[in-house]
Amino acid sequence: MIAIQTKFLSPTNTKGARVKAWACGRPWSVTISYDYSGSHEMPHYRAVQALIEKHKLEWDLNNMRFGGVENGYVFCFDASKVSESL
């Protein structure tokens, strides 16, 4: 399963607010500036897009799902489904 976690990084004296995204269990990450326009979720989604672009990953974002965790979100893909067989 592919899971991408994001985290809000508070502003410091030298850097503005940012969002970090990383692929769980893989060596890929990216940090982008936090965009205050729009919804709270959108900067996290943009970080996922930046991660995929930076590392030239061929992951389809059309069926991605997400849920909130402390300080961010976890994004995963519709293809990662659990089915119960009887």
C-alpha positions in Angstrom: 0.0 0.0 0.0 1.2 3.5 -0.8 0.7 5.9 2.0 1.8 9.6 2.1 1.8 11.5 5.3 1.9 15.3 5.6 2.7 17.5 8.5 2.2 21.2 9.2 5.5 23.0 10.2 5.0 26.2 12.2 6.8 29.3 11.0 10.2 30.2 12.6 12.2 33.4 12.7 13.7 32.6 9.3 11.1 30.5 7.5 7.4 30.8 7.0 4.8 28.1 7.6 5.4 25.0 5.6 4.0 21.5 4.9 6.2 18.4 4.7 5.1 15.3 2.8 6.8 11.9 2.8 6.0 8.5 1.5 5.8 6.1 4.4 8.5 3.4 4.2 10.2 5.0 1.3 13.1 7.6 1.2 11.1 10.4 -0.5 10.1 13.7 1.0 9.4 17.3 0.1 8.7 20.5 2.0 6.6 23.4 0.5 5.4 26.8 1.7 2.0 26.8 3.3 -0.6 28.6 1.2 -3.2 30.2 3.4 -5.7 30.7 0.6 -8.4 28.1 0.3 -9.2 25.2 2.6 -6.9 23.8 5.3 -6.5 20.5 3.4 -5.4 22.0 0.1 -1.8 22.9 1.2 -1.4 19.2 2.3 -2.7 18.0 -1.0 -0.3 20.4 -2.9 2.5 18.9 -0.8 1.5 15.4 -2.1 1.5 16.7 -5.6 5.0 18.2 -5.1 6.3 14.9 -3.7 5.1 13.0 -6.8 6.5 15.6 -9.2 9.9 15.9 -7.4 10.5 12.2 -7.4 8.9 11.6 -10.8 6.5 9.0 -9.4 3.7 7.6 -11.6 1.0 7.6 -9.0 -2.6 8.5 -10.1 -4.1 11.0 -7.6 -7.6 10.7 -9.0 -8.8 8.1 -6.5 -6.8 9.2 -3.5 -8.4 9.3 -0.1 -7.2 11.1 3.0 -7.8 11.3 6.7 -6.6 13.6 9.5 -3.9 12.7 12.0 -2.1 14.8 14.6 -0.6 17.9 12.8 -1.5 16.7 9.3 -3.0 14.1 7.1 -2.4 10.6 5.6 -3.2 10.1 2.0 -3.7 6.7 0.4 -5.0 5.3 -2.8 -8.3 3.6 -3.8 -6.3 0.7 -5.2 -5.3 -0.3 -1.7 -8.5 -1.9 -0.6 -9.2 -4.6 2.0 -11.8 -7.1 1.0 -13.4 -9.8 3.1 -13.9 -13.1 1.5 -16.6 -15.5 2.8 
